[in-house]
Amino acid sequence: MSLATVDRPKTTHKLHYDQEIIRTAIIAELDATNLYQAQLDNLNSEEAKKVIEHIIDEEREHISELYCLLMKLDKEQMDKMEEVNASTCIAGGFQE
């Protein structure tokens, strides 16, 4: 599903629609990151590798920005993130 194909349902609250668009954008950025990473492994040109690595870094930045925005727009998602505890995730694993 692309952002261009997300139709706004008439019964959906505007905020929920915004959340859906942001989630779709996150998916697109993750897909782009995976695509560029796969291409990077097959490149021979060092110049091309540097450009693709830069693009991957920008995609990761976009993912982070979009995720932060989603946290602001979706209190339930933010609550889940706090429940999981992002620092545990970053520190090397989930606690049961």
Secondary structure, 3 states (H helix, E strand, C coil): CCHHHCCCCCCCCHHHHHHHHHHHHHHHHHHHHHHHHHHHCCCCCHHHHHHHHHHHHHHHHHHHHHHHHHHHHCHHHHHHHHHHCHHHHHHCCCCC
